[in-house]
Amino acid sequence: MLLMCLPVVPVLYVGTLLILRLRQQWLALDAPCSTFLGRTLSRADAPGLWAWVESLARPTGAPVPDHIVVGIDQSFFVTSVEVMLQPSGQLLSGRTLYLPLTYLSCMSQDEAASVIGHELGHFSSRDTERGSEVGARFRLMCLHFSVITGEGTPPSWLERPAIWMAERFLHHFQIAVQHWSRAQELVADRAGAQVAGPRLFCQALLRVIALDGAIDALLHQRQRKDLIQALAEHLRVHPLCLSEEVLGRAVPHPFDSHPPTALRLQQLGVMLDAQLLAEATRQPTDYDRHWFGQLASPSPATTAT
């Protein structure tokens, strides 16, 4: 009995030490919270915008967000985890809809409505509560794992089995999270297609992907002071383009991994033809650049218009 129990003692000892280390590190990073650059638009600040978002939520039966945030450093997304806004430090709880001014300055109102309808579709199926929470927890687990394996000293041979098991768990958990996220994205695509039709939603989807490269490049040029103006000047010289490569790309999102574009178009029964590509890569018009500013204006006359 002693010979059988002696090998178990060091394993239990090392396992206890690992649990204590994990517990100390987990307490410091326990609450999932995301930080983004942006500011809120209340109902008093932008009554026309709130009325418009409510009209988009109504056909799909989606709940209206508790907060609308505008910013420049992300794409369209919704989340139900706590969000801390920078530079104000304001903490938001509940459902948050993030609207990027960069993309909105280059899209028509119908295109933006289709994308926002897609995002609100996540609220109707309550997958923001589950997906955002799971995504935040997964990032915390990955962070803890990197802390454990990157402390500078190589793990002992007794710790390596536990680290290997944790690595395999994270690998399979990531596969499960991505599978669930992709399934939910396809459901939300159908909600977005209800706003102005499947073809217009796919046009908006392709336009967001085409704009992503230009906006990302400008975000890394820190000397730019007015990003919206810089984007307009950039698109005058460098027209948007989409190649076959776009079919394998996904929309950037801070919480999950979207399905490939080709699969999303296929699920909606939309063919990627020359006309669709031309509409998705057209030059922004004056209407594209100004409609959101007019809609978000607190002026009663503008709201009525």
C-alpha contacts under 8 A as a table, 3 or more apart, distances in Angstrom:
res1	aa1	res2	aa2	distance
1	M	4	M	5.12
1	M	5	C	6.13
2	L	5	C	5.12
2	L	6	L	5.87
3	L	6	L	5.59
3	L	7	P	7.49
4	M	7	P	6.61
4	M	8	V	7.54
5	C	8	V	5.28
5	C	9	V	6.64
6	L	9	V	5.47
6	L	10	P	7.61
7	P	10	P	6.27
7	P	11	V	7.03
8	V	11	V	5.23
8	V	12	L	6.22
9	V	12	L	5.22
9	V	13	Y	6.16
10	P	13	Y	4.86
10	P	14	V	6.06
10	P	158	L	7.85
11	V	14	V	5.25
11	V	15	G	5.98
11	V	158	L	6.79
12	L	15	G	4.97
12	L	16	T	6.06
13	Y	16	T	5.20
13	Y	17	L	6.38
14	V	17	L	5.06
14	V	18	L	6.22
14	V	158	L	6.85
14	V	159	E	6.69
15	G	18	L	5.10
15	G	19	I	6.21
15	G	159	E	7.84
15	G	162	A	7.70
16	T	19	I	5.09
16	T	20	L	6.23
17	L	20	L	5.17
17	L	21	R	6.22
18	L	21	R	5.09
18	L	22	L	6.08
19	I	22	L	5.09
19	I	23	R	6.04
20	L	23	R	5.10
20	L	24	Q	6.31
21	R	24	Q	5.34
21	R	25	Q	6.35
22	L	25	Q	5.20
22	L	26	W	5.83
22	L	144	H	7.38
23	R	26	W	5.03
23	R	27	L	6.21
24	Q	27	L	5.56
24	Q	28	A	7.02
25	Q	28	A	5.51
25	Q	29	L	6.85
25	Q	144	H	7.14
26	W	29	L	5.23
26	W	30	D	5.42
26	W	144	H	7.40
27	L	30	D	5.17
29	L	32	P	7.46
29	L	140	L	7.15
30	D	140	L	7.84
32	P	81	V	6.87
32	P	82	E	7.10
32	P	133	E	7.30
32	P	136	A	5.55
32	P	137	R	6.68
32	P	140	L	7.77
33	C	81	V	6.23
33	C	82	E	4.96
33	C	83	V	5.70
33	C	84	M	7.08
33	C	136	A	7.49
34	S	81	V	7.32
34	S	82	E	6.41
34	S	83	V	4.86
34	S	84	M	6.10
35	T	83	V	5.71
35	T	84	M	4.69
35	T	85	L	5.82
35	T	86	Q	7.00
36	F	73	D	7.81
36	F	83	V	7.23
36	F	84	M	6.46
36	F	85	L	5.22
36	F	86	Q	6.01
37	L	71	G	6.01
37	L	72	I	7.33
37	L	73	D	6.73
37	L	85	L	5.64
37	L	86	Q	4.70
37	L	87	P	6.74
38	G	69	V	6.22
38	G	70	V	5.45
38	G	71	G	4.18
38	G	72	I	7.21
38	G	85	L	5.81
38	G	86	Q	6.18
38	G	87	P	7.72
39	R	69	V	5.41
39	R	70	V	5.66
39	R	71	G	6.66
39	R	85	L	6.66
39	R	86	Q	7.78
39	R	88	S	7.87
40	T	67	H	6.75
40	T	68	I	5.67
40	T	69	V	4.33
40	T	70	V	6.36
41	L	44	A	7.98
41	L	45	D	5.69
41	L	46	A	6.21
41	L	67	H	7.46
41	L	68	I	5.67
41	L	69	V	6.08
41	L	70	V	7.26
42	S	45	D	5.03
42	S	46	A	6.25
42	S	47	P	7.78
42	S	67	H	7.29
42	S	68	I	7.17
43	R	46	A	5.34
43	R	47	P	4.85
43	R	50	W	6.14
44	A	47	P	5.84
44	A	298	P	7.18
45	D	296	A	7.67
45	D	297	S	7.38
45	D	298	P	5.36
46	A	49	L	5.40
46	A	50	W	6.49
46	A	295	L	7.52
46	A	296	A	4.77
46	A	297	S	5.66
46	A	298	P	4.93
47	P	50	W	5.19
47	P	51	A	6.15
47	P	296	A	7.32
47	P	298	P	6.54
47	P	303	T	7.01
48	G	51	A	5.13
48	G	52	W	6.16
48	G	295	L	5.57
48	G	296	A	6.09
48	G	297	S	7.35
48	G	298	P	7.54
48	G	303	T	4.79
48	G	304	A	7.65
49	L	52	W	5.06
49	L	53	V	6.23
49	L	295	L	5.53
49	L	296	A	5.10
50	W	53	V	5.13
50	W	54	E	6.11
51	A	54	E	5.10
51	A	55	S	6.25
52	W	55	S	5.10
52	W	56	L	6.43
53	V	56	L	5.05
53	V	57	A	6.30
53	V	64	V	7.45
53	V	116	I	7.95
54	E	57	A	5.08
54	E	58	R	6.23
54	E	64	V	6.06
55	S	58	R	5.32
55	S	59	P	7.53
56	L	59	P	6.54
56	L	60	T	7.82
56	L	113	A	7.03
56	L	116	I	7.67
56	L	117	G	5.99
56	L	195	V	6.99
57	A	60	T	5.81
57	A	61	G	6.04
57	A	62	A	5.00
57	A	63	P	6.63
57	A	64	V	6.35
57	A	117	G	6.74
57	A	120	L	6.36
57	A	121	G	7.97
58	R	61	G	5.09
58	R	62	A	6.47
59	P	62	A	7.84
59	P	194	Q	7.61
59	P	195	V	7.68
60	T	121	G	6.91
60	T	124	S	7.27
60	T	191	A	6.30
60	T	194	Q	7.66
61	G	124	S	6.34
62	A	120	L	6.01
62	A	121	G	6.13
62	A	122	H	7.98
62	A	123	F	5.69
62	A	124	S	4.11
62	A	125	S	7.92
63	P	120	L	7.50
63	P	123	F	6.08
63	P	124	S	6.18
64	V	120	L	7.76
65	P	68	I	6.88
65	P	94	G	7.89
65	P	95	R	4.99
65	P	96	T	5.62
65	P	97	L	6.18
66	D	94	G	6.13
66	D	95	R	5.13
66	D	96	T	6.00
67	H	92	L	7.57
67	H	94	G	7.76
67	H	95	R	6.43
67	H	96	T	4.77
67	H	97	L	6.24
68	I	96	T	5.93
68	I	97	L	4.92
68	I	98	Y	6.06
68	I	99	L	7.35
69	V	96	T	7.12
69	V	97	L	6.12
69	V	98	Y	4.80
69	V	99	L	6.08
70	V	98	Y	5.84
70	V	99	L	4.80
70	V	100	P	5.71
70	V	101	L	6.44
71	G	74	Q	7.13
71	G	98	Y	7.31
71	G	99	L	6.45
71	G	100	P	5.02
71	G	101	L	5.93
72	I	75	S	8.00
72	I	100	P	5.08
72	I	101	L	5.55
72	I	102	T	5.67
73	D	100	P	7.18
73	D	219	L	7.27
74	Q	100	P	6.19
74	Q	253	H	7.66
74	Q	254	P	7.91
75	S	98	Y	7.77
75	S	99	L	7.19
75	S	100	P	5.68
75	S	103	Y	7.36
75	S	252	P	6.76
75	S	253	H	6.70
76	F	97	L	7.82
76	F	98	Y	5.72
76	F	99	L	5.40
76	F	100	P	6.13
76	F	115	V	7.54
76	F	116	I	7.41
76	F	119	E	7.50
76	F	253	H	7.71
77	F	97	L	6.23
77	F	98	Y	5.42
77	F	99	L	7.35
77	F	119	E	6.11
77	F	253	H	6.78
77	F	254	P	7.88
78	V	95	R	7.18
78	V	96	T	5.55
78	V	97	L	4.60
78	V	98	Y	6.06
78	V	119	E	6.02
78	V	120	L	7.41
78	V	122	H	7.59
78	V	128	T	7.11
79	T	95	R	5.93
79	T	96	T	5.45
79	T	97	L	6.91
79	T	128	T	5.48
79	T	129	E	7.35
79	T	132	S	5.96
80	S	93	S	7.25
80	S	94	G	5.29
80	S	95	R	4.60
80	S	96	T	6.27
80	S	128	T	5.58
80	S	129	E	5.27
80	S	132	S	6.26
80	S	133	E	7.66
81	V	93	S	6.77
81	V	94	G	6.82
81	V	95	R	7.63
81	V	129	E	7.22
81	V	132	S	6.11
81	V	133	E	6.36
82	E	91	L	6.83
82	E	92	L	5.59
82	E	93	S	4.85
82	E	94	G	6.97
83	V	91	L	5.70
83	V	92	L	5.09
83	V	93	S	6.74
84	M	89	G	5.85
84	M	90	Q	5.57
84	M	91	L	4.47
84	M	92	L	6.29
85	L	88	S	6.03
85	L	89	G	5.20
85	L	90	Q	5.22
85	L	91	L	6.46
85	L	92	L	7.88
86	Q	89	G	5.26
86	Q	90	Q	7.31
92	L	96	T	7.73
93	S	96	T	7.83
95	R	123	F	7.96
97	L	119	E	7.87
99	L	104	L	7.66
100	P	103	Y	5.66
100	P	104	L	6.24
101	L	104	L	4.94
101	L	105	S	6.02
101	L	228	I	7.55
102	T	105	S	5.46
102	T	106	C	7.14
102	T	215	I	7.26
102	T	227	L	7.44
102	T	228	I	5.80
102	T	231	L	7.53
103	Y	106	C	5.48
103	Y	107	M	6.44
103	Y	208	V	6.97
103	Y	211	L	7.03
104	L	107	M	5.29
104	L	108	S	7.66
104	L	112	A	6.84
104	L	288	D	7.49
104	L	289	R	7.47
104	L	292	F	6.90
105	S	228	I	7.15
105	S	284	P	7.90
105	S	288	D	5.80
105	S	289	R	4.36
105	S	290	H	6.98
105	S	292	F	7.43
106	C	284	P	5.11
106	C	285	T	7.64
106	C	288	D	5.38
106	C	289	R	5.92
107	M	111	E	6.10
107	M	112	A	6.31
107	M	204	A	7.78
107	M	207	R	7.83
107	M	284	P	6.88
107	M	288	D	5.21
107	M	289	R	7.57
108	S	111	E	5.23
108	S	112	A	6.28
108	S	287	Y	7.20
108	S	288	D	4.85
108	S	291	W	7.81
109	Q	112	A	5.10
109	Q	113	A	5.98
109	Q	288	D	7.24
109	Q	291	W	6.94
109	Q	292	F	7.53
110	D	113	A	4.93
110	D	114	S	6.28
110	D	196	A	6.95
110	D	200	L	7.85
111	E	114	S	5.24
111	E	115	V	6.51
111	E	200	L	6.61
111	E	201	F	6.63
111	E	203	Q	7.39
111	E	204	A	4.89
112	A	115	V	5.18
112	A	116	I	6.08
112	A	204	A	7.06
113	A	116	I	5.09
113	A	117	G	5.92
113	A	195	V	6.89
113	A	196	A	7.91
114	S	117	G	5.01
114	S	118	H	6.34
114	S	192	G	4.90
114	S	193	A	6.50
114	S	194	Q	7.91
114	S	195	V	5.56
114	S	196	A	6.38
114	S	200	L	7.29
114	S	201	F	5.23
114	S	204	A	7.01
115	V	118	H	5.07
115	V	119	E	6.44
115	V	192	G	6.04
115	V	201	F	6.78
115	V	204	A	6.73
115	V	205	L	7.15
116	I	119	E	4.96
116	I	120	L	6.08
116	I	192	G	7.13
117	G	120	L	5.09
117	G	121	G	6.12
117	G	191	A	6.09
117	G	192	G	4.37
117	G	193	A	7.79
117	G	194	Q	7.84
117	G	195	V	6.38
118	H	121	G	5.04
118	H	122	H	7.09
118	H	188	A	4.97
118	H	189	D	5.43
118	H	190	R	7.38
118	H	191	A	5.38
118	H	192	G	3.84
118	H	193	A	7.53
119	E	122	H	5.54
119	E	123	F	7.43
119	E	188	A	6.82
119	E	192	G	7.53
120	L	123	F	5.21
120	L	124	S	6.76
120	L	188	A	7.83
120	L	191	A	7.93
121	G	124	S	5.15
121	G	125	S	6.69
121	G	187	V	7.68
121	G	188	A	4.80
121	G	189	D	7.81
121	G	191	A	5.35
121	G	192	G	7.07
122	H	125	S	5.53
122	H	126	R	6.13
122	H	127	D	5.65
122	H	128	T	5.88
122	H	184	Q	7.54
122	H	185	E	7.94
122	H	188	A	5.86
123	F	126	R	4.88
123	F	127	D	6.59
123	F	128	T	6.10
124	S	127	D	7.98
126	R	129	E	5.73
126	R	130	R	6.97
127	D	130	R	4.96
127	D	131	G	5.30
127	D	132	S	7.71
127	D	184	Q	7.27
128	T	131	G	4.98
128	T	132	S	5.25
128	T	133	E	7.67
129	E	132	S	5.73
129	E	133	E	6.05
130	R	133	E	5.34
130	R	134	V	5.97
131	G	134	V	5.11
131	G	135	G	5.85
131	G	181	S	7.11
131	G	255	F	7.72
131	G	256	D	7.83
132	S	135	G	5.06
132	S	136	A	5.99
132	S	255	F	6.25
133	E	136	A	5.17
133	E	137	R	6.11
134	V	137	R	5.09
134	V	138	F	6.00
134	V	177	V	7.75
135	G	138	F	5.05
135	G	139	R	6.29
135	G	177	V	7.64
135	G	255	F	5.79
135	G	256	D	6.83
136	A	139	R	5.22
136	A	140	L	6.34
136	A	255	F	7.44
137	R	140	L	5.00
137	R	141	M	6.24
138	F	141	M	5.08
138	F	142	C	6.24
138	F	170	L	7.99
138	F	174	Q	7.75
139	R	142	C	5.04
139	R	143	L	6.08
140	L	143	L	4.98
140	L	144	H	6.16
141	M	144	H	5.07
141	M	145	F	6.11
141	M	170	L	7.83
142	C	145	F	5.02
142	C	146	S	6.18
142	C	170	L	7.37
143	L	146	S	5.15
143	L	147	V	6.25
144	H	147	V	5.04
144	H	148	I	6.24
145	F	148	I	5.12
145	F	149	T	6.20
145	F	166	A	7.70
145	F	167	E	7.86
146	S	149	T	5.21
146	S	150	G	5.61
147	V	150	G	5.20
147	V	151	E	6.11
148	I	151	E	6.13
149	T	152	G	7.93
149	T	154	P	7.60
149	T	155	P	7.37
149	T	163	I	7.86
150	G	153	T	7.65
151	E	154	P	7.89
155	P	158	L	7.92
155	P	159	E	5.84
155	P	160	R	6.23
156	S	159	E	5.23
156	S	160	R	6.38
157	W	160	R	5.28
157	W	161	P	7.64
158	L	161	P	6.71
158	L	162	A	7.95
159	E	162	A	5.53
159	E	163	I	6.32
160	R	163	I	5.02
160	R	164	W	5.98
161	P	164	W	5.04
161	P	165	M	6.16
162	A	165	M	5.12
162	A	166	A	6.22
163	I	166	A	5.04
163	I	167	E	6.16
164	W	167	E	5.07
164	W	168	R	6.28
165	M	168	R	5.17
165	M	169	F	6.14
166	A	169	F	5.04
166	A	170	L	6.23
167	E	170	L	5.23
167	E	171	H	6.20
168	R	171	H	5.02
168	R	172	H	6.32
169	F	172	H	5.41
169	F	173	F	5.94
170	L	173	F	4.96
170	L	174	Q	5.97
171	H	174	Q	5.31
171	H	175	I	6.55
172	H	175	I	5.08
172	H	176	A	6.33
173	F	176	A	5.11
173	F	177	V	6.15
174	Q	177	V	5.06
174	Q	178	Q	6.12
175	I	178	Q	5.27
175	I	179	H	6.14
176	A	179	H	5.14
176	A	180	W	6.24
177	V	180	W	5.27
177	V	181	S	6.02
178	Q	181	S	4.98
178	Q	182	R	6.06
178	Q	256	D	6.88
178	Q	257	S	6.02
179	H	182	R	5.37
179	H	183	A	6.39
180	W	183	A	5.21
180	W	184	Q	6.32
181	S	184	Q	5.16
181	S	185	E	6.20
181	S	256	D	6.23
181	S	257	S	6.58
181	S	258	H	7.02
182	R	185	E	5.02
182	R	186	L	6.47
182	R	257	S	6.76
182	R	258	H	5.51
182	R	259	P	5.29
183	A	186	L	5.40
183	A	187	V	6.63
184	Q	187	V	5.07
184	Q	188	A	6.24
185	E	188	A	4.99
185	E	189	D	6.09
185	E	258	H	6.48
185	E	259	P	7.25
186	L	189	D	4.96
186	L	190	R	6.70
186	L	259	P	7.83
186	L	264	R	6.62
186	L	267	Q	7.51
187	V	190	R	5.46
187	V	191	A	6.86
188	A	191	A	4.98
188	A	192	G	6.34
189	D	192	G	5.02
189	D	193	A	6.15
189	D	264	R	7.54
189	D	268	L	7.93
190	R	193	A	4.97
190	R	194	Q	6.45
190	R	198	P	7.73
190	R	268	L	7.29
191	A	194	Q	5.30
191	A	195	V	7.28
192	G	195	V	5.68
192	G	196	A	7.85
192	G	198	P	7.75
192	G	201	F	6.34
193	A	196	A	6.15
193	A	197	G	4.76
193	A	198	P	4.33
193	A	199	R	7.63
193	A	200	L	7.52
193	A	201	F	5.43
194	Q	197	G	5.59
194	Q	198	P	7.17
196	A	200	L	6.21
196	A	201	F	6.99
197	G	200	L	5.65
197	G	201	F	6.39
198	P	201	F	5.13
198	P	202	C	6.21
198	P	268	L	6.18
198	P	269	G	7.83
198	P	270	V	7.00
199	R	202	C	5.14
199	R	203	Q	6.15
199	R	270	V	6.10
200	L	203	Q	4.86
200	L	204	A	6.15
201	F	204	A	5.07
201	F	205	L	6.11
202	C	205	L	4.86
202	C	206	L	6.13
202	C	265	L	6.50
202	C	270	V	7.42
203	Q	206	L	5.25
203	Q	207	R	6.18
203	Q	276	L	6.18
203	Q	277	L	7.52
203	Q	279	E	6.84
203	Q	280	A	5.22
204	A	207	R	4.99
204	A	208	V	6.18
204	A	280	A	6.63
205	L	208	V	5.26
205	L	209	I	6.45
206	L	209	I	5.15
206	L	210	A	6.14
206	L	277	L	7.77
206	L	280	A	5.86
207	R	210	A	4.99
207	R	211	L	6.07
207	R	280	A	4.67
207	R	281	T	6.23
208	V	211	L	5.16
208	V	212	D	6.13
208	V	251	V	7.48
209	I	212	D	5.14
209	I	213	G	7.46
209	I	246	V	7.71
209	I	250	A	7.60
209	I	251	V	6.00
210	A	213	G	6.40
210	A	214	A	7.67
210	A	240	L	6.17
210	A	241	C	6.45
210	A	242	L	6.26
210	A	280	A	7.88
210	A	281	T	7.13
211	L	214	A	5.47
211	L	215	I	6.13
211	L	240	L	7.04
212	D	215	I	5.27
212	D	216	D	5.93
212	D	252	P	7.97
213	G	216	D	5.22
213	G	217	A	6.23
214	A	217	A	5.28
214	A	218	L	6.38
214	A	231	L	7.54
214	A	234	H	7.90
215	I	218	L	5.15
215	I	219	L	6.14
215	I	231	L	6.95
216	D	219	L	5.12
216	D	220	H	6.62
217	A	220	H	5.45
217	A	221	Q	6.85
218	L	221	Q	5.14
218	L	222	R	7.91
218	L	224	R	7.54
218	L	227	L	7.21
218	L	230	A	7.60
218	L	231	L	7.28
219	L	222	R	6.77
219	L	227	L	7.63
221	Q	224	R	6.01
222	R	225	K	7.68
224	R	227	L	6.18
224	R	230	A	7.05
226	D	229	Q	5.49
226	D	230	A	6.10
227	L	230	A	4.90
227	L	231	L	5.99
228	I	231	L	5.15
228	I	232	A	6.37
229	Q	232	A	5.11
229	Q	233	E	6.28
230	A	233	E	5.16
230	A	234	H	6.04
231	L	234	H	4.97
231	L	235	L	6.18
232	A	235	L	5.32
232	A	236	R	6.43
232	A	284	P	7.96
233	E	236	R	5.23
233	E	237	V	6.77
234	H	237	V	5.45
234	H	238	H	5.83
235	L	238	H	4.84
235	L	239	P	5.22
235	L	240	L	6.96
235	L	283	Q	7.18
236	R	239	P	6.45
236	R	283	Q	7.50
239	P	281	T	7.37
239	P	282	R	7.74
239	P	283	Q	6.82
240	L	281	T	5.01
240	L	282	R	7.12
240	L	283	Q	7.59
241	C	281	T	5.92
242	L	245	E	7.67
242	L	246	V	6.30
242	L	277	L	7.13
242	L	281	T	7.35
243	S	246	V	5.71
244	E	247	L	5.85
245	E	248	G	5.91
245	E	249	R	7.11
246	V	249	R	5.11
246	V	261	T	6.93
247	L	260	P	6.16
247	L	261	T	4.72
247	L	262	A	4.59
247	L	263	L	7.97
248	G	260	P	4.87
248	G	261	T	5.97
248	G	262	A	6.58
249	R	260	P	5.36
249	R	261	T	6.01
250	A	257	S	7.26
250	A	258	H	5.32
250	A	259	P	6.07
250	A	260	P	5.25
250	A	261	T	6.12
251	V	258	H	6.24
252	P	257	S	7.75
252	P	258	H	7.79
253	H	256	D	6.09
253	H	257	S	6.98
253	H	258	H	7.74
259	P	263	L	6.68
259	P	264	R	6.74
260	P	263	L	5.51
260	P	264	R	6.59
261	T	264	R	5.08
261	T	265	L	6.26
262	A	265	L	5.29
262	A	266	Q	6.11
263	L	266	Q	4.99
263	L	267	Q	6.12
264	R	267	Q	5.21
264	R	268	L	6.53
265	L	268	L	5.26
265	L	269	G	6.19
265	L	270	V	5.27
265	L	271	M	6.92
265	L	272	L	7.70
266	Q	269	G	5.01
266	Q	270	V	6.08
266	Q	271	M	7.35
267	Q	270	V	7.88
272	L	276	L	6.27
272	L	277	L	7.04
273	D	276	L	5.44
273	D	277	L	6.43
274	A	277	L	5.14
274	A	278	A	6.10
275	Q	278	A	5.01
275	Q	279	E	6.22
276	L	279	E	5.25
276	L	280	A	6.16
277	L	280	A	5.08
277	L	281	T	6.15
278	A	281	T	5.30
278	A	282	R	5.93
279	E	282	R	5.32
284	P	287	Y	8.00
284	P	288	D	5.79
284	P	289	R	7.00
285	T	288	D	5.07
285	T	289	R	6.51
286	D	289	R	5.15
286	D	290	H	6.32
287	Y	290	H	5.34
287	Y	291	W	5.72
288	D	291	W	6.07
288	D	292	F	7.98
289	R	292	F	7.46
290	H	293	G	5.43
290	H	294	Q	6.39
291	W	294	Q	5.23
291	W	295	L	6.15
292	F	295	L	4.92
292	F	296	A	5.98
293	G	296	A	5.22
293	G	297	S	6.08
294	Q	297	S	5.21
294	Q	302	T	6.18
294	Q	303	T	7.66
295	L	302	T	6.90
295	L	303	T	6.28
296	A	303	T	7.90
297	S	302	T	6.55
297	S	303	T	6.97
298	P	302	T	7.53
298	P	303	T	7.10
299	S	302	T	5.27
299	S	303	T	6.20
300	P	303	T	4.96
300	P	304	A	6.14
301	A	304	A	5.21
301	A	305	T	6.31
302	T	305	T	5.04
